Amino acid sequence: MPLADIIDQYYRAGPEPGSFIALMILGFIVGVFGHLVRSRLIVGIGVVMIFAATVILPFQFASQFQ
């Protein structure tokens, strides 16, 4: 099997969910840290990270791989 076929099969499978899960967990950590230091900006950044990991990025990649 040529290398081009292997690469093509990998990209048709789509992205691994581990990167989305890692971004979501990091967003929760940032949000908790923001609550501890009472910074609304840091809490907002954590919320945006969670939203990006669960809604925006999966739809972006899904449309790219169809």
N, CA, C and O atoms as a Tripos MOL2 file, in Angstrom:
@<TRIPOS>MOLECULE
protein
  264   263    66     0     0
PROTEIN
NO_CHARGES

@<TRIPOS>ATOM
      1 N           0.8560   -1.1740    0.0000 N.3       1 MET1
      2 CA          0.0000    0.0000    0.0000 C.3       1 MET1
      3 C           0.9010    1.2370    0.0000 C.2       1 MET1
      4 O           1.7510    1.3760    0.8800 O.2       1 MET1
      5 N           0.7310    2.1220   -0.9580 N.am      2 PRO2
      6 CA          1.5580    3.3230   -1.0160 C.3       2 PRO2
      7 C           1.2750    4.2570    0.1620 C.2       2 PRO2
      8 O           0.1980    4.2330    0.7580 O.2       2 PRO2
      9 N           2.2480    5.0550    0.4670 N.am      3 LEU3
     10 CA          2.1320    5.9900    1.5840 C.3       3 LEU3
     11 C           0.9920    6.9710    1.3630 C.2       3 LEU3
     12 O           0.3300    7.3580    2.3260 O.2       3 LEU3
     13 N           0.7450    7.3800    0.1390 N.am      4 ALA4
     14 CA         -0.3380    8.3280   -0.1390 C.3       4 ALA4
     15 C          -1.6930    7.7420    0.2410 C.2       4 ALA4
     16 O          -2.5640    8.4700    0.7170 O.2       4 ALA4
     17 N          -1.8870    6.4320    0.0380 N.am      5 ASP5
     18 CA         -3.1530    5.8040    0.4190 C.3       5 ASP5
     19 C          -3.3220    5.7610    1.9330 C.2       5 ASP5
     20 O          -4.4290    5.9420    2.4400 O.2       5 ASP5
     21 N          -2.2490    5.5260    2.6430 N.am      6 ILE6
     22 CA         -2.3060    5.5060    4.1130 C.3       6 ILE6
     23 C          -2.6560    6.8920    4.6410 C.2       6 ILE6
     24 O          -3.5000    7.0220    5.5280 O.2       6 ILE6
     25 N          -2.0210    7.9170    4.1090 N.am      7 ILE7
     26 CA         -2.3030    9.2890    4.5410 C.3       7 ILE7
     27 C          -3.7410    9.6650    4.2060 C.2       7 ILE7
     28 O          -4.4140   10.3100    5.0090 O.2       7 ILE7
     29 N          -4.2160    9.2710    3.0340 N.am      8 ASP8
     30 CA         -5.5860    9.5770    2.6320 C.3       8 ASP8
     31 C          -6.5890    8.9190    3.5670 C.2       8 ASP8
     32 O          -7.5900    9.5420    3.9210 O.2       8 ASP8
     33 N          -6.3510    7.6840    3.9760 N.am      9 GLN9
     34 CA         -7.2510    7.0040    4.8980 C.3       9 GLN9
     35 C          -7.2590    7.6820    6.2650 C.2       9 GLN9
     36 O          -8.3040    7.7660    6.9110 O.2       9 GLN9
     37 N          -6.1000    8.1660    6.7090 N.am     10 TYR10
     38 CA         -6.0260    8.8420    8.0010 C.3      10 TYR10
     39 C          -6.8500   10.1230    7.9780 C.2      10 TYR10
     40 O          -7.5910   10.3970    8.9220 O.2      10 TYR10
     41 N          -6.7320   10.9020    6.9220 N.am     11 TYR11
     42 CA         -7.4490   12.1690    6.8700 C.3      11 TYR11
     43 C          -8.9460   11.9740    6.6330 C.2      11 TYR11
     44 O          -9.7350   12.8320    7.0300 O.2      11 TYR11
     45 N          -9.3540   10.8990    6.0120 N.am     12 ARG12
     46 CA        -10.7850   10.6420    5.8530 C.3      12 ARG12
     47 C         -11.4160   10.2270    7.1730 C.2      12 ARG12
     48 O         -12.6130   10.4340    7.3740 O.2      12 ARG12
     49 N         -10.6440    9.6500    8.0660 N.am     13 ALA13
     50 CA        -11.1690    9.2270    9.3660 C.3      13 ALA13
     51 C         -11.5120   10.4210   10.2370 C.2      13 ALA13
     52 O         -12.3720   10.3060   11.1100 O.2      13 ALA13
     53 N         -10.8770   11.5520   10.0310 N.am     14 GLY14
     54 CA        -11.1580   12.7470   10.8120 C.3      14 GLY14
     55 C         -10.2100   12.8790   11.9920 C.2      14 GLY14
     56 O          -9.3580   12.0210   12.2240 O.2      14 GLY14
     57 N         -10.3710   13.9480   12.7210 N.am     15 PRO15
     58 CA         -9.4740   14.1960   13.8570 C.3      15 PRO15
     59 C          -9.7980   13.2750   15.0320 C.2      15 PRO15
     60 O         -10.9240   12.7970   15.1760 O.2      15 PRO15
     61 N          -8.8150   13.0440   15.8410 N.am     16 GLU16
     62 CA         -8.9940   12.2390   17.0380 C.3      16 GLU16
     63 C          -9.7310   13.0570   18.1030 C.2      16 GLU16
     64 O          -9.4870   14.2580   18.2170 O.2      16 GLU16
     65 N         -10.6060   12.4530   18.8690 N.am     17 PRO17
     66 CA        -11.3490   13.2030   19.8890 C.3      17 PRO17
     67 C         -10.4940   13.6120   21.0860 C.2      17 PRO17
     68 O         -10.9170   14.4400   21.8920 O.2      17 PRO17
     69 N          -9.3110   13.0460   21.2060 N.am     18 GLY18
     70 CA         -8.4600   13.3790   22.3510 C.3      18 GLY18
     71 C          -8.0910   14.8430   22.4290 C.2      18 GLY18
     72 O          -7.9820   15.3950   23.5240 O.2      18 GLY18
     73 N          -7.8980   15.4840   21.2860 N.am     19 SER19
     74 CA         -7.5500   16.9030   21.3020 C.3      19 SER19
     75 C          -8.7150   17.7550   21.7880 C.2      19 SER19
     76 O          -8.5100   18.7500   22.4840 O.2      19 SER19
     77 N          -9.9420   17.3700   21.4230 N.am     20 PHE20
     78 CA        -11.1120   18.1100   21.9010 C.3      20 PHE20
     79 C         -11.3050   17.9270   23.3960 C.2      20 PHE20
     80 O         -11.6440   18.8730   24.1080 O.2      20 PHE20
     81 N         -11.0870   16.7080   23.8700 N.am     21 ILE21
     82 CA        -11.2310   16.4220   25.2950 C.3      21 ILE21
     83 C         -10.1750   17.1790   26.0940 C.2      21 ILE21
     84 O         -10.4670   17.7140   27.1630 O.2      21 ILE21
     85 N          -8.9590   17.2240   25.5790 N.am     22 ALA22
     86 CA         -7.8890   17.9460   26.2820 C.3      22 ALA22
     87 C          -8.1990   19.4350   26.3580 C.2      22 ALA22
     88 O          -7.9810   20.0570   27.3980 O.2      22 ALA22
     89 N          -8.7070   20.0180   25.2680 N.am     23 LEU23
     90 CA         -9.0620   21.4430   25.2830 C.3      23 LEU23
     91 C         -10.1990   21.7040   26.2560 C.2      23 LEU23
     92 O         -10.1970   22.7250   26.9440 O.2      23 LEU23
     93 N         -11.1710   20.8010   26.3270 N.am     24 MET24
     94 CA        -12.2860   20.9680   27.2500 C.3      24 MET24
     95 C         -11.8110   20.8990   28.7000 C.2      24 MET24
     96 O         -12.2220   21.7140   29.5250 O.2      24 MET24
     97 N         -10.9600   19.9430   29.0110 N.am     25 ILE25
     98 CA        -10.4360   19.8240   30.3820 C.3      25 ILE25
     99 C          -9.6080   21.0470   30.7420 C.2      25 ILE25
    100 O          -9.7030   21.5580   31.8570 O.2      25 ILE25
    101 N          -8.7970   21.5160   29.8020 N.am     26 LEU26
    102 CA         -8.0110   22.7280   30.0500 C.3      26 LEU26
    103 C          -8.9180   23.9290   30.2830 C.2      26 LEU26
    104 O          -8.6160   24.7840   31.1160 O.2      26 LEU26
    105 N         -10.0360   23.9990   29.5450 N.am     27 GLY27
    106 CA        -10.9990   25.0750   29.7540 C.3      27 GLY27
    107 C         -11.5990   25.0390   31.1490 C.2      27 GLY27
    108 O         -11.7780   26.0820   31.7770 O.2      27 GLY27
    109 N         -11.9130   23.8370   31.6400 N.am     28 PHE28
    110 CA        -12.4250   23.7210   33.0050 C.3      28 PHE28
    111 C         -11.3840   24.1690   34.0230 C.2      28 PHE28
    112 O         -11.7180   24.8450   34.9960 O.2      28 PHE28
    113 N         -10.1340   23.8000   33.8050 N.am     29 ILE29
    114 CA         -9.0660   24.1990   34.7270 C.3      29 ILE29
    115 C          -8.9010   25.7090   34.7310 C.2      29 ILE29
    116 O          -8.7710   26.3220   35.7910 O.2      29 ILE29
    117 N          -8.9060   26.3090   33.5460 N.am     30 VAL30
    118 CA         -8.7830   27.7720   33.4540 C.3      30 VAL30
    119 C          -9.9760   28.4400   34.1310 C.2      30 VAL30
    120 O          -9.8080   29.4410   34.8280 O.2      30 VAL30
    121 N         -11.1840   27.8980   33.9350 N.am     31 GLY31
    122 CA        -12.3680   28.4720   34.5680 C.3      31 GLY31
    123 C         -12.3160   28.3960   36.0840 C.2      31 GLY31
    124 O         -12.6560   29.3600   36.7690 O.2      31 GLY31
    125 N         -11.8950   27.2590   36.6080 N.am     32 VAL32
    126 CA        -11.7700   27.1170   38.0640 C.3      32 VAL32
    127 C         -10.7190   28.0760   38.5980 C.2      32 VAL32
    128 O         -10.9200   28.7020   39.6380 O.2      32 VAL32
    129 N          -9.6050   28.1950   37.8980 N.am     33 PHE33
    130 CA         -8.5660   29.1420   38.3210 C.3      33 PHE33
    131 C          -9.1160   30.5690   38.3120 C.2      33 PHE33
    132 O          -8.8240   31.3540   39.2150 O.2      33 PHE33
    133 N          -9.9010   30.8990   37.3070 N.am     34 GLY34
    134 CA        -10.5020   32.2320   37.2420 C.3      34 GLY34
    135 C         -11.4350   32.5010   38.4070 C.2      34 GLY34
    136 O         -11.4840   33.6160   38.9270 O.2      34 GLY34
    137 N         -12.1780   31.4760   38.8190 N.am     35 HIS35
    138 CA        -13.0430   31.6500   39.9850 C.3      35 HIS35
    139 C         -12.2250   31.8200   41.2510 C.2      35 HIS35
    140 O         -12.6060   32.5850   42.1370 O.2      35 HIS35
    141 N         -11.1070   31.1180   41.3460 N.am     36 LEU36
    142 CA        -10.2710   31.2310   42.5540 C.3      36 LEU36
    143 C          -9.6550   32.6130   42.6860 C.2      36 LEU36
    144 O          -9.5630   33.1420   43.7940 O.2      36 LEU36
    145 N          -9.2350   33.2030   41.5870 N.am     37 VAL37
    146 CA         -8.6200   34.5330   41.6480 C.3      37 VAL37
    147 C          -9.6390   35.6390   41.4120 C.2      37 VAL37
    148 O          -9.2860   36.8180   41.3860 O.2      37 VAL37
    149 N         -10.9150   35.2550   41.2400 N.am     38 ARG38
    150 CA        -12.0310   36.1800   41.0530 C.3      38 ARG38
    151 C         -11.8190   37.1060   39.8570 C.2      38 ARG38
    152 O         -11.9830   38.3220   39.9470 O.2      38 ARG38
    153 N         -11.4530   36.4940   38.7470 N.am     39 SER39
    154 CA        -11.2460   37.2350   37.5080 C.3      39 SER39
    155 C         -12.2970   36.8020   36.4880 C.2      39 SER39
    156 O         -12.3040   35.6580   36.0350 O.2      39 SER39
    157 N         -13.1750   37.7220   36.1370 N.am     40 ARG40
    158 CA        -14.2240   37.4030   35.1710 C.3      40 ARG40
    159 C         -13.6380   37.1460   33.7880 C.2      40 ARG40
    160 O         -14.1850   36.3480   33.0270 O.2      40 ARG40
    161 N         -12.5440   37.8040   33.4560 N.am     41 LEU41
    162 CA        -11.9120   37.6040   32.1570 C.3      41 LEU41
    163 C         -11.3880   36.1720   32.0150 C.2      41 LEU41
    164 O         -11.5970   35.5310   30.9850 O.2      41 LEU41
    165 N         -10.7130   35.6800   33.0440 N.am     42 ILE42
    166 CA        -10.1600   34.3260   32.9800 C.3      42 ILE42
    167 C         -11.2890   33.2930   32.9590 C.2      42 ILE42
    168 O         -11.1880   32.2900   32.2530 O.2      42 ILE42
    169 N         -12.3540   33.5220   33.7170 N.am     43 VAL43
    170 CA        -13.5040   32.6180   33.6830 C.3      43 VAL43
    171 C         -14.0990   32.6140   32.2790 C.2      43 VAL43
    172 O         -14.4490   31.5560   31.7550 O.2      43 VAL43
    173 N         -14.2160   33.7850   31.6710 N.am     44 GLY44
    174 CA        -14.7480   33.8780   30.3150 C.3      44 GLY44
    175 C         -13.8850   33.1500   29.3010 C.2      44 GLY44
    176 O         -14.4070   32.5080   28.3890 O.2      44 GLY44
    177 N         -12.5830   33.2430   29.4480 N.am     45 ILE45
    178 CA        -11.6770   32.5190   28.5540 C.3      45 ILE45
    179 C         -11.8710   31.0120   28.7090 C.2      45 ILE45
    180 O         -11.8620   30.2820   27.7170 O.2      45 ILE45
    181 N         -12.0460   30.5460   29.9350 N.am     46 GLY46
    182 CA        -12.3060   29.1260   30.1690 C.3      46 GLY46
    183 C         -13.6100   28.6760   29.5330 C.2      46 GLY46
    184 O         -13.6800   27.5920   28.9550 O.2      46 GLY46
    185 N         -14.6440   29.5030   29.6380 N.am     47 VAL47
    186 CA        -15.9340   29.1710   29.0410 C.3      47 VAL47
    187 C         -15.8130   29.1110   27.5190 C.2      47 VAL47
    188 O         -16.3720   28.2120   26.8900 O.2      47 VAL47
    189 N         -15.1000   30.0450   26.9320 N.am     48 VAL48
    190 CA        -14.9040   30.0470   25.4750 C.3      48 VAL48
    191 C         -14.1230   28.8020   25.0400 C.2      48 VAL48
    192 O         -14.4290   28.2140   24.0030 O.2      48 VAL48
    193 N         -13.1320   28.4020   25.8150 N.am     49 MET49
    194 CA        -12.3750   27.1910   25.4820 C.3      49 MET49
    195 C         -13.2720   25.9530   25.5120 C.2      49 MET49
    196 O         -13.1790   25.0990   24.6300 O.2      49 MET49
    197 N         -14.1290   25.8510   26.5110 N.am     50 ILE50
    198 CA        -15.0390   24.7150   26.6030 C.3      50 ILE50
    199 C         -16.0180   24.7300   25.4340 C.2      50 ILE50
    200 O         -16.2750   23.6920   24.8250 O.2      50 ILE50
    201 N         -16.5640   25.8990   25.1200 N.am     51 PHE51
    202 CA        -17.5070   26.0170   24.0090 C.3      51 PHE51
    203 C         -16.8340   25.6700   22.6890 C.2      51 PHE51
    204 O         -17.4330   25.0070   21.8420 O.2      51 PHE51
    205 N         -15.5970   26.1140   22.5090 N.am     52 ALA52
    206 CA        -14.8730   25.7950   21.2690 C.3      52 ALA52
    207 C         -14.6240   24.2990   21.1520 C.2      52 ALA52
    208 O         -14.7370   23.7320   20.0650 O.2      52 ALA52
    209 N         -14.2870   23.6600   22.2600 N.am     53 ALA53
    210 CA        -13.9760   22.2230   22.2180 C.3      53 ALA53
    211 C         -15.2070   21.3690   21.9910 C.2      53 ALA53
    212 O         -15.1050   20.2800   21.4250 O.2      53 ALA53
    213 N         -16.3740   21.8430   22.4220 N.am     54 THR54
    214 CA        -17.5660   21.0080   22.3160 C.3      54 THR54
    215 C         -18.4630   21.3510   21.1450 C.2      54 THR54
    216 O         -19.2500   20.5060   20.7160 O.2      54 THR54
    217 N         -18.3750   22.5700   20.6060 N.am     55 VAL55
    218 CA        -19.2980   22.9750   19.5420 C.3      55 VAL55
    219 C         -18.5740   23.4340   18.2860 C.2      55 VAL55
    220 O         -18.7870   22.8790   17.2080 O.2      55 VAL55
    221 N         -17.7310   24.4320   18.4130 N.am     56 ILE56
    222 CA        -17.1610   25.0920   17.2400 C.3      56 ILE56
    223 C         -16.1810   24.1950   16.4880 C.2      56 ILE56
    224 O         -16.3440   23.9770   15.2880 O.2      56 ILE56
    225 N         -15.1840   23.6820   17.1620 N.am     57 LEU57
    226 CA        -14.1590   22.8960   16.4750 C.3      57 LEU57
    227 C         -14.6750   21.5770   15.8930 C.2      57 LEU57
    228 O         -14.2880   21.2290   14.7770 O.2      57 LEU57
    229 N         -15.5340   20.8250   16.6000 N.am     58 PRO58
    230 CA        -16.0530   19.6000   15.9590 C.3      58 PRO58
    231 C         -16.8380   19.8810   14.6770 C.2      58 PRO58
    232 O         -16.7110   19.1370   13.7050 O.2      58 PRO58
    233 N         -17.6470   20.9450   14.6630 N.am     59 PHE59
    234 CA        -18.3710   21.2840   13.4390 C.3      59 PHE59
    235 C         -17.4210   21.7380   12.3410 C.2      59 PHE59
    236 O         -17.6350   21.4310   11.1690 O.2      59 PHE59
    237 N         -16.3850   22.4590   12.7090 N.am     60 GLN60
    238 CA        -15.3960   22.9050   11.7260 C.3      60 GLN60
    239 C         -14.7090   21.7110   11.0720 C.2      60 GLN60
    240 O         -14.5720   21.6640    9.8500 O.2      60 GLN60
    241 N         -14.2780   20.7500   11.8830 N.am     61 PHE61
    242 CA        -13.6090   19.5790   11.3360 C.3      61 PHE61
    243 C         -14.5750   18.6590   10.5900 C.2      61 PHE61
    244 O         -14.1950   18.0430    9.5950 O.2      61 PHE61
    245 N         -15.8130   18.5610   11.0590 N.am     62 ALA62
    246 CA        -16.7880   17.7130   10.3810 C.3      62 ALA62
    247 C         -17.0790   18.2290    8.9720 C.2      62 ALA62
    248 O         -17.1950   17.4410    8.0330 O.2      62 ALA62
    249 N         -17.1960   19.5210    8.8260 N.am     63 SER63
    250 CA        -17.4490   20.0720    7.4950 C.3      63 SER63
    251 C         -16.2260   19.9540    6.6050 C.2      63 SER63
    252 O         -16.3530   19.8750    5.3830 O.2      63 SER63
    253 N         -15.0630   19.9430    7.1920 N.am     64 GLN64
    254 CA        -13.8280   19.8470    6.4130 C.3      64 GLN64
    255 C         -13.6090   18.4370    5.8690 C.2      64 GLN64
    256 O         -13.0130   18.2820    4.8040 O.2      64 GLN64
    257 N         -14.0760   17.4110    6.5730 N.am     65 PHE65
    258 CA        -13.7990   16.0280    6.1990 C.3      65 PHE65
    259 C         -14.9290   15.3610    5.4210 C.2      65 PHE65
    260 O         -14.9040   14.1470    5.2200 O.2      65 PHE65
    261 N         -15.9130   16.1300    4.9830 N.am     66 GLN66
    262 CA        -16.9990   15.5190    4.1980 C.3      66 GLN66
    263 C         -16.8080   15.7320    2.7340 C.2      66 GLN66
    264 O         -17.6280   15.2830    1.9330 O.2      66 GLN66
@<TRIPOS>BOND
     1     1     2 1
     2     2     3 1
     3     3     4 2
     4     3     5 am
     5     5     6 1
     6     6     7 1
     7     7     8 2
     8     7     9 am
     9     9    10 1
    10    10    11 1
    11    11    12 2
    12    11    13 am
    13    13    14 1
    14    14    15 1
    15    15    16 2
    16    15    17 am
    17    17    18 1
    18    18    19 1
    19    19    20 2
    20    19    21 am
    21    21    22 1
    22    22    23 1
    23    23    24 2
    24    23    25 am
    25    25    26 1
    26    26    27 1
    27    27    28 2
    28    27    29 am
    29    29    30 1
    30    30    31 1
    31    31    32 2
    32    31    33 am
    33    33    34 1
    34    34    35 1
    35    35    36 2
    36    35    37 am
    37    37    38 1
    38    38    39 1
    39    39    40 2
    40    39    41 am
    41    41    42 1
    42    42    43 1
    43    43    44 2
    44    43    45 am
    45    45    46 1
    46    46    47 1
    47    47    48 2
    48    47    49 am
    49    49    50 1
    50    50    51 1
    51    51    52 2
    52    51    53 am
    53    53    54 1
    54    54    55 1
    55    55    56 2
    56    55    57 am
    57    57    58 1
    58    58    59 1
    59    59    60 2
    60    59    61 am
    61    61    62 1
    62    62    63 1
    63    63    64 2
    64    63    65 am
    65    65    66 1
    66    66    67 1
    67    67    68 2
    68    67    69 am
    69    69    70 1
    70    70    71 1
    71    71    72 2
    72    71    73 am
    73    73    74 1
    74    74    75 1
    75    75    76 2
    76    75    77 am
    77    77    78 1
    78    78    79 1
    79    79    80 2
    80    79    81 am
    81    81    82 1
    82    82    83 1
    83    83    84 2
    84    83    85 am
    85    85    86 1
    86    86    87 1
    87    87    88 2
    88    87    89 am
    89    89    90 1
    90    90    91 1
    91    91    92 2
    92    91    93 am
    93    93    94 1
    94    94    95 1
    95    95    96 2
    96    95    97 am
    97    97    98 1
    98    98    99 1
    99    99   100 2
   100    99   101 am
   101   101   102 1
   102   102   103 1
   103   103   104 2
   104   103   105 am
   105   105   106 1
   106   106   107 1
   107   107   108 2
   108   107   109 am
   109   109   110 1
   110   110   111 1
   111   111   112 2
   112   111   113 am
   113   113   114 1
   114   114   115 1
   115   115   116 2
   116   115   117 am
   117   117   118 1
   118   118   119 1
   119   119   120 2
   120   119   121 am
   121   121   122 1
   122   122   123 1
   123   123   124 2
   124   123   125 am
   125   125   126 1
   126   126   127 1
   127   127   128 2
   128   127   129 am
   129   129   130 1
   130   130   131 1
   131   131   132 2
   132   131   133 am
   133   133   134 1
   134   134   135 1
   135   135   136 2
   136   135   137 am
   137   137   138 1
   138   138   139 1
   139   139   140 2
   140   139   141 am
   141   141   142 1
   142   142   143 1
   143   143   144 2
   144   143   145 am
   145   145   146 1
   146   146   147 1
   147   147   148 2
   148   147   149 am
   149   149   150 1
   150   150   151 1
   151   151   152 2
   152   151   153 am
   153   153   154 1
   154   154   155 1
   155   155   156 2
   156   155   157 am
   157   157   158 1
   158   158   159 1
   159   159   160 2
   160   159   161 am
   161   161   162 1
   162   162   163 1
   163   163   164 2
   164   163   165 am
   165   165   166 1
   166   166   167 1
   167   167   168 2
   168   167   169 am
   169   169   170 1
   170   170   171 1
   171   171   172 2
   172   171   173 am
   173   173   174 1
   174   174   175 1
   175   175   176 2
   176   175   177 am
   177   177   178 1
   178   178   179 1
   179   179   180 2
   180   179   181 am
   181   181   182 1
   182   182   183 1
   183   183   184 2
   184   183   185 am
   185   185   186 1
   186   186   187 1
   187   187   188 2
   188   187   189 am
   189   189   190 1
   190   190   191 1
   191   191   192 2
   192   191   193 am
   193   193   194 1
   194   194   195 1
   195   195   196 2
   196   195   197 am
   197   197   198 1
   198   198   199 1
   199   199   200 2
   200   199   201 am
   201   201   202 1
   202   202   203 1
   203   203   204 2
   204   203   205 am
   205   205   206 1
   206   206   207 1
   207   207   208 2
   208   207   209 am
   209   209   210 1
   210   210   211 1
   211   211   212 2
   212   211   213 am
   213   213   214 1
   214   214   215 1
   215   215   216 2
   216   215   217 am
   217   217   218 1
   218   218   219 1
   219   219   220 2
   220   219   221 am
   221   221   222 1
   222   222   223 1
   223   223   224 2
   224   223   225 am
   225   225   226 1
   226   226   227 1
   227   227   228 2
   228   227   229 am
   229   229   230 1
   230   230   231 1
   231   231   232 2
   232   231   233 am
   233   233   234 1
   234   234   235 1
   235   235   236 2
   236   235   237 am
   237   237   238 1
   238   238   239 1
   239   239   240 2
   240   239   241 am
   241   241   242 1
   242   242   243 1
   243   243   244 2
   244   243   245 am
   245   245   246 1
   246   246   247 1
   247   247   248 2
   248   247   249 am
   249   249   250 1
   250   250   251 1
   251   251   252 2
   252   251   253 am
   253   253   254 1
   254   254   255 1
   255   255   256 2
   256   255   257 am
   257   257   258 1
   258   258   259 1
   259   259   260 2
   260   259   261 am
   261   261   262 1
   262   262   263 1
   263   263   264 2
@<TRIPOS>SUBSTRUCTURE
     1 MET1         2 RESIDUE 1 A MET
     2 PRO2         6 RESIDUE 1 A PRO
     3 LEU3        10 RESIDUE 1 A LEU
     4 ALA4        14 RESIDUE 1 A ALA
     5 ASP5        18 RESIDUE 1 A ASP
     6 ILE6        22 RESIDUE 1 A ILE
     7 ILE7        26 RESIDUE 1 A ILE
     8 ASP8        30 RESIDUE 1 A ASP
     9 GLN9        34 RESIDUE 1 A GLN
    10 TYR10       38 RESIDUE 1 A TYR
    11 TYR11       42 RESIDUE 1 A TYR
    12 ARG12       46 RESIDUE 1 A ARG
    13 ALA13       50 RESIDUE 1 A ALA
    14 GLY14       54 RESIDUE 1 A GLY
    15 PRO15       58 RESIDUE 1 A PRO
    16 GLU16       62 RESIDUE 1 A GLU
    17 PRO17       66 RESIDUE 1 A PRO
    18 GLY18       70 RESIDUE 1 A GLY
    19 SER19       74 RESIDUE 1 A SER
    20 PHE20       78 RESIDUE 1 A PHE
    21 ILE21       82 RESIDUE 1 A ILE
    22 ALA22       86 RESIDUE 1 A ALA
    23 LEU23       90 RESIDUE 1 A LEU
    24 MET24       94 RESIDUE 1 A MET
    25 ILE25       98 RESIDUE 1 A ILE
    26 LEU26      102 RESIDUE 1 A LEU
    27 GLY27      106 RESIDUE 1 A GLY
    28 PHE28      110 RESIDUE 1 A PHE
    29 ILE29      114 RESIDUE 1 A ILE
    30 VAL30      118 RESIDUE 1 A VAL
    31 GLY31      122 RESIDUE 1 A GLY
    32 VAL32      126 RESIDUE 1 A VAL
    33 PHE33      130 RESIDUE 1 A PHE
    34 GLY34      134 RESIDUE 1 A GLY
    35 HIS35      138 RESIDUE 1 A HIS
    36 LEU36      142 RESIDUE 1 A LEU
    37 VAL37      146 RESIDUE 1 A VAL
    38 ARG38      150 RESIDUE 1 A ARG
    39 SER39      154 RESIDUE 1 A SER
    40 ARG40      158 RESIDUE 1 A ARG
    41 LEU41      162 RESIDUE 1 A LEU
    42 ILE42      166 RESIDUE 1 A ILE
    43 VAL43      170 RESIDUE 1 A VAL
    44 GLY44      174 RESIDUE 1 A GLY
    45 ILE45      178 RESIDUE 1 A ILE
    46 GLY46      182 RESIDUE 1 A GLY
    47 VAL47      186 RESIDUE 1 A VAL
    48 VAL48      190 RESIDUE 1 A VAL
    49 MET49      194 RESIDUE 1 A MET
    50 ILE50      198 RESIDUE 1 A ILE
    51 PHE51      202 RESIDUE 1 A PHE
    52 ALA52      206 RESIDUE 1 A ALA
    53 ALA53      210 RESIDUE 1 A ALA
    54 THR54      214 RESIDUE 1 A THR
    55 VAL55      218 RESIDUE 1 A VAL
    56 ILE56      222 RESIDUE 1 A ILE
    57 LEU57      226 RESIDUE 1 A LEU
    58 PRO58      230 RESIDUE 1 A PRO
    59 PHE59      234 RESIDUE 1 A PHE
    60 GLN60      238 RESIDUE 1 A GLN
    61 PHE61      242 RESIDUE 1 A PHE
    62 ALA62      246 RESIDUE 1 A ALA
    63 SER63      250 RESIDUE 1 A SER
    64 GLN64      254 RESIDUE 1 A GLN
    65 PHE65      258 RESIDUE 1 A PHE
    66 GLN66      262 RESIDUE 1 A GLN
